[in-house]
Amino acid sequence: MRLLLSSLAWVPTLLLLFAPGCEQPARRSSPPRVAPHGSPHGLSPTALPATPSPSHTPGSQVQWLALSTTNSALDPRWGPALTEIMQRKPPRERGHWEDPPTLAHEMTHSIHFELRLANSHARRMNGFYVLGGRAAVVTEPRFTKATVASLVPPSLRRGRHDSYLIGQQGWDARPLYVWDEWTAYINGAVVAIERFQLGLAPHTTFATSDRVFAVLEFTVYAMAVVLAASYHDPSTLQFDTQFREFFAYNAERAMTTFERGRSLAPFQWPASDVVQRALRTSPDAESLRQCMRAVYGAPWTARVFGF
């Protein structure tokens, strides 16, 4: 912890994770609640916060940490987004990846690792770097990654579901591992889109990548974390402002990134239209849609997700 705070020159005081006046979730003395048998989506009014007021924009109340640079590395091939990630590379990190978007993805994980080390002294926490020198730290909810995997509708499952949500079983006690990967995929896509638009990564005719589609795919899985909280840890949705607000902020960032890149020549991926259509209309995805509207309100959900 001392190494992180001294060598990375992070902000010395951790910002409060809960807005003033919010109650900390009480310790659960009974088994996690499960969805009622026969319910199409299992949402109980007592498990969710009231619909946000029109004056509150979801995602606007995240408590941020400012992450200072750790070095002054520069490479004209990087582009601005990768430059800011690399200038926050933890000193202990020795890995290197030749592909710039992959490098951005993996360095994002390295930054997240340091955030976890610095902030898990009292409770299990996870940290997420969203570019712009900002990171958020969020408390792990009380269910497993396997629980999240089981709640992803079959129509929305693609290859990364088995690789990350069913696989990577060493992370099962940390469901926010899903948000860790989600954030890394967003950052990698931002770098890929930016480098193409700046002419740093010319497109090879007929060669396409699913880097941008991966953002949509993982946004679905990130939504399933919120759905799992509504079933198995409703106090997180009731009292943990940071959990609710960070998801909203990162979801809007994710969908903006996806829409920005999906039509560019290197990132036109057939599954993009298929998965987005299923998210908006498939019957087995109704639980996700209902959950998003219940937690964040219909106007925000329609604007960000289109349903």
C-alpha positions in Angstrom: 0.0 0.0 0.0 2.8 2.4 0.9 4.5 1.6 -2.4 1.4 2.6 -4.3 0.7 5.8 -2.5 4.3 7.0 -2.7 5.5 5.8 -6.1 2.2 6.5 -8.0 1.6 9.8 -6.3 -2.1 9.1 -5.9 -4.4 11.4 -4.1 -3.5 11.0 -0.4 -7.0 10.9 1.0 -9.5 8.4 -0.3 -12.8 10.1 -1.2 -15.9 8.8 0.6 -17.5 6.0 -1.3 -21.0 6.8 -0.2 -22.8 10.1 -0.6 -23.4 12.0 2.7 -26.3 10.7 4.6 -26.4 7.3 2.8 -26.5 4.3 5.1 -23.9 1.6 4.9 -25.4 -1.8 3.9 -26.2 -3.9 7.0 -24.5 -7.3 7.5 -26.7 -10.0 6.2 -27.7 -12.6 8.8 -29.8 -14.7 6.5 -29.1 -16.4 3.1 -29.2 -14.3 0.0 -32.7 -13.7 -1.4 -33.4 -15.5 -4.6 -35.9 -14.5 -7.3 -39.5 -15.6 -6.6 -40.4 -18.8 -8.3 -42.4 -18.1 -11.5 -41.5 -14.4 -11.6 -40.4 -13.4 -15.1 -37.7 -11.1 -13.8 -37.7 -11.5 -10.0 -37.7 -7.8 -9.2 -39.3 -6.8 -5.9 -40.1 -3.1 -5.2 -38.4 -3.4 -1.8 -35.2 -4.5 -3.5 -34.7 -1.5 -5.6 -34.2 2.3 -4.9 -36.9 4.6 -6.0 -36.8 5.7 -9.6 -34.3 8.6 -9.8 -35.8 12.1 -9.8 -35.8 14.0 -13.1 -33.2 16.4 -11.6 -30.7 13.5 -11.0 -28.7 12.2 -14.0 -27.5 8.6 -13.3 -23.8 8.5 -13.2 -23.3 12.1 -12.1 -22.6 11.2 -8.4 -19.6 8.9 -8.7 -16.9 9.6 -6.1 -13.7 9.8 -8.1 -10.1 9.4 -7.3 -7.6 11.5 -9.2 -4.7 9.3 -10.5 -1.4 11.2 -11.0 1.1 10.2 -13.6 3.9 7.8 -12.6 6.2 8.6 -15.6 6.6 10.8 -18.7 6.8 8.1 -21.3 5.9 9.2 -24.8 5.5 7.4 -28.1 4.1 9.1 -31.2 2.5 5.8 -32.2 0.3 5.6 -29.1 -2.2 8.4 -29.5 -3.6 10.4 -26.6 -5.7 7.7 -24.8 -2.9 5.1 -24.7 -0.4 7.8 -23.7 -2.4 8.7 -20.6 -2.7 5.0 -19.7 1.0 4.4 -20.1 1.9 7.5 -18.1 0.0 5.9 -15.2 1.7 2.5 -15.6 2.4 1.1 -12.1 6.2 0.9 -11.5 6.1 -2.8 -10.7 4.5 -3.7 -14.0 7.0 -5.3 -16.4 4.6 -6.7 -19.1 4.5 -5.4 -22.6 2.1 -6.1 -25.5 2.9 -5.0 -29.1 -0.7 -4.4 -30.1 -1.6 -0.9 -28.8 -5.3 -1.7 -27.9 -4.2 -4.9 -26.1 -1.5 -2.9 -24.3 -4.2 -0.4 -23.2 -6.4 -3.3 -22.0 -3.7 -5.0 -20.0 -2.3 -1.8 -18.5 -5.8 -0.9 -17.4 -5.9 -4.3 -15.5 -2.5 -3.4 -13.9 -3.9 -0.1 -12.7 -6.9 -1.9 -11.3 -4.7 -4.3 -9.4 -3.0 -1.4 -7.6 -6.3 0.1 -6.8 -7.4 -3.1 -5.2 -4.2 -3.4 -3.2 -4.5 0.1 -1.9 -8.2 0.0 -0.9 -9.0 -3.6 0.3 -7.6 -3.2 3.8 -11.1 -3.2 5.4 -13.5 -4.7 2.9 -13.2 -6.3 -0.5 -13.0 -3.4 -3.0 -12.4 -3.1 -6.7 -11.1 -0.2 -8.7 -11.7 1.0 -12.2 -9.7 3.5 -14.4 -11.9 5.3 -16.9 -9.4 7.6 -18.5 -9.1 11.3 -17.9 -7.0 10.7 -14.9 -10.0 9.4 -12.9 -10.7 6.1 -11.1 -13.5 4.8 -9.0 -13.4 2.3 -6.1 -16.5 0.2 -5.5 -17.3 -2.4 -2.8 -17.7 -5.9 -4.0 -21.4 -7.1 -3.6 -22.2 -10.3 -1.8 -22.8 -12.9 -4.5 -20.5 -14.8 -6.9 -19.4 -14.3 -10.5 -21.1 -17.7 -11.2 -24.4 -16.1 -10.1 -23.9 -13.3 -12.6 -23.1 -15.8 -15.4 -26.3 -17.7 -14.8 -28.4 -14.5 -15.2 -27.1 -13.5 -18.6 -29.9 -14.3 -21.1 -29.0 -17.1 -23.5 -29.8 -14.8 -26.5 -27.0 -12.4 -25.3 -24.3 -14.9 -24.5 -21.3 -14.8 -26.8 -17.8 -16.3 -26.6 -16.6 -14.1 -23.7 -19.4 -15.4 -21.5 -17.8 -18.8 -21.2 -14.2 -17.5 -21.2 -14.7 -14.9 -18.4 -17.9 -15.4 -16.5 -17.9 -19.2 -16.4 -14.1 -19.5 -16.7 -11.6 -17.6 -14.6 -13.0 -19.4 -11.6 -10.3 -18.0 -9.3 -12.3 -14.7 -9.4 -15.6 -16.2 -8.4 -15.7 -14.5 -5.0 -15.2 -11.1 -6.8 -18.2 -10.5 -9.1 -16.8 -7.0 -9.9 -14.2 -8.8 -11.9 -16.8 -8.5 -14.6 -16.6 -4.7 -14.4 -12.8 -5.0 -14.3 -12.8 -6.7 -17.7 -15.6 -4.4 -19.0 -13.6 -1.3 -18.2 -10.5 -2.7 -19.8 -12.4 -3.6 -22.9 -13.8 0.0 -23.1 -10.4 1.5 -22.7 -8.9 -0.8 -25.4 -11.7 0.1 -27.8 -11.2 3.8 -27.2 -7.5 3.4 -28.1 -8.3 1.4 -31.2 -11.0 3.8 -32.5 -8.8 6.9 -31.7 -5.7 5.4 -33.4 -7.7 4.6 -36.6 -9.3 8.0 -36.7 -5.9 9.7 -36.3 -4.3 7.6 -39.0 -2.0 5.7 -36.6 -3.5 2.4 -37.5 -4.5 2.2 -41.2 -7.2 -0.2 -42.1 -6.5 -3.3 -44.1 -9.3 -4.0 -46.6 -11.7 -6.7 -45.5 -9.9 -7.1 -42.1 -12.3 -6.5 -39.2 -12.0 -6.8 -35.5 -14.5 -7.4 -32.7 -12.8 -4.9 -30.4 -15.8 -2.5 -30.5 -18.4 -5.3 -30.4 -16.6 -6.6 -27.2 -17.7 -3.3 -25.5 -21.4 -4.1 -26.1 -20.9 -7.8 -25.2 -19.4 -6.9 -21.8 -21.9 -4.1 -21.2 -24.6 -6.9 -21.2 -22.5 -8.9 -18.7 -22.0 -5.7 -16.6 -25.8 -5.2 -16.5 -26.2 -8.8 -15.2 -24.1 -7.7 -12.2 -26.8 -5.1 -11.3 -29.5 -7.7 -11.9 -27.7 -10.1 -9.6 -27.7 -7.5 -6.9 -31.4 -7.0 -7.2 -31.9 -10.7 -6.5 -29.1 -11.6 -4.1 -27.9 -8.4 -2.4 -30.6 -5.8 -2.6 -29.0 -3.7 0.1 -26.3 -2.8 -2.4 -28.8 -1.3 -4.7 -30.6 0.4 -1.8 -27.6 1.9 0.0 -24.5 1.8 -2.1 -24.6 5.0 -4.2 -21.1 4.3 -5.6 -22.2 0.9 -7.0 -25.2 2.3 -8.7 -23.6 5.5 -10.0 -20.4 3.9 -11.3 -22.4 1.4 -13.4 -24.5 4.2 -14.9 -21.4 6.3 -15.7 -19.5 3.4 -17.3 -22.5 2.1 -19.1 -23.0 5.4 -20.8 -19.3 5.7 -21.6 -19.4 2.1 -23.0 -22.4 2.7 -25.3 -21.0 6.0 -26.5 -17.8 4.2 -27.4 -19.7 1.4 -29.1 -21.8 3.7 -31.2 -18.7 5.8 -32.1 -16.8 2.8 -33.5 -19.3 0.2 -34.7 -19.6 1.6 -38.2 -15.9 2.3 -38.8 -14.4 0.0 -41.4 -12.1 -1.9 -39.0 -14.8 -2.6 -36.4 -17.9 -3.6 -38.4 -18.8 -6.9 -36.7 -22.0 -8.8 -37.7 -22.9 -9.7 -34.1 -23.2 -6.0 -33.1 -26.6 -5.7 -34.7 -27.8 -9.1 -33.6 -26.9 -8.6 -29.9 -28.2 -5.1 -29.7 -31.5 -6.2 -31.2 -31.7 -9.0 -28.7 -30.9 -6.7 -25.8 -33.8 -4.4 -26.9 -36.4 -7.0 -27.9 -35.6 -10.6 -26.9 -38.1 -12.0 -24.4 -35.4 -13.7 -22.4 -33.7 -10.2 -21.9 -36.8 -8.7 -20.3 -35.4 -9.1 -16.8 -32.4 -6.9 -17.7 -34.6 -4.3 -19.3 -36.9 -4.2 -16.3 -34.0 -3.9 -13.9 -32.4 -1.0 -15.8 -35.7 0.9 -15.9 -36.4 0.2 -12.2 -32.9 1.3 -11.0 -32.2 4.1 -13.3 -35.5 5.3 -14.7 -37.1 4.9 -18.1 -35.7 8.1 -19.7 -32.1 7.4 -19.0 -32.4 3.7 -20.0 -34.1 4.6 -23.3 -31.4 7.2 -24.1 -28.4 5.0 -23.2 -29.6 1.6 -24.3 -32.5 2.3 -26.7 -35.2 0.4 -24.8 
